[in-house]
């Protein structure tokens, strides 16, 4: 949600786990007084996934400023041979 009267270019970054976020629609821009929606792929290295459902935090940033943090879950597969 952009509560300002200016267009804001934003980027997404994982905060609490190593990985990468890829935007499926190319860019992420927030219109003045608007809400942005989109689809992303979250890529996390296999060795970082220790549970079937992993909590992740995605920072929405404009420049170096964090303007929001989204908390969600990453559903992945586990290597059945891997032991804790």
C-alpha positions as CSV (number, residue, x, y, z in Angstrom):
1,X,0.0,0.0,0.0
2,X,1.4,3.4,-1.0
3,X,0.0,6.1,1.3
4,X,1.9,8.9,-0.4
5,X,1.0,11.1,-3.4
6,X,4.1,9.9,-5.3
7,X,4.8,6.8,-7.4
8,X,7.2,4.5,-5.6
9,X,9.5,2.0,-7.2
10,X,9.9,-0.9,-4.8
11,X,11.9,-4.1,-4.5
12,X,11.4,-7.3,-2.5
13,X,14.1,-9.0,-0.4
14,X,14.1,-12.0,1.9
15,X,14.9,-10.9,5.4
16,X,15.2,-14.0,7.6
17,X,16.5,-16.7,5.2
18,X,19.0,-17.0,2.4
19,X,17.3,-17.1,-1.0
20,X,16.1,-15.1,-4.0
21,X,12.8,-13.5,-5.0
22,X,11.9,-13.3,-8.7
23,X,9.1,-11.1,-9.9
24,X,6.9,-12.8,-12.5
25,X,5.6,-9.5,-14.0
26,X,9.0,-7.8,-14.4
27,X,8.8,-4.7,-12.1
28,X,7.2,-3.6,-8.9
29,X,5.8,-0.1,-8.8
30,X,3.3,1.4,-6.3
31,X,1.0,4.0,-7.8
32,X,0.1,7.1,-5.6
33,X,-2.5,6.1,-3.0
34,X,-2.5,2.6,-4.5
35,X,-2.1,-1.1,-3.8
36,X,0.2,-3.3,-5.8
37,X,-0.3,-7.0,-6.4
38,X,1.8,-9.5,-8.2
39,X,3.2,-12.9,-8.3
40,X,6.7,-14.0,-7.3
41,X,8.8,-17.1,-7.2
42,X,10.8,-17.6,-4.0
43,X,13.9,-19.7,-4.4
44,X,15.5,-21.1,-1.3
45,X,18.6,-23.4,-1.3
46,X,17.6,-27.0,-0.4
47,X,20.0,-27.0,2.6
48,X,18.1,-24.1,4.1
49,X,14.8,-25.9,4.1
50,X,14.5,-27.9,7.4
51,X,10.7,-28.1,7.6
52,X,7.9,-28.7,5.1
53,X,6.5,-25.3,6.0
54,X,9.1,-22.6,6.5
55,X,8.2,-19.1,7.8
56,X,9.7,-16.3,5.7
57,X,9.8,-12.5,5.9
58,X,9.8,-10.4,2.7
59,X,10.9,-6.8,3.0
60,X,9.3,-4.3,0.7
61,X,11.9,-1.7,0.1
62,X,12.1,1.7,-1.6
63,X,15.8,2.4,-2.0
64,X,17.3,1.4,1.3
65,X,14.2,2.1,3.3
66,X,12.0,-0.8,4.4
67,X,8.4,0.3,3.9
68,X,6.7,-2.9,4.9
69,X,7.5,-6.5,5.9
70,X,5.3,-9.4,4.7
71,X,5.2,-12.5,6.8
72,X,4.2,-15.7,5.0
73,X,5.2,-19.4,4.6
74,X,7.3,-21.2,2.0
75,X,6.0,-24.7,1.3
76,X,8.8,-27.0,0.1
77,X,9.8,-30.6,-0.1
78,X,12.2,-32.3,2.3
79,X,14.7,-34.9,1.5
80,X,13.4,-38.0,3.3
81,X,16.9,-39.3,3.9
82,X,17.8,-36.0,5.7
83,X,17.8,-36.2,9.5
84,X,17.6,-33.3,11.9
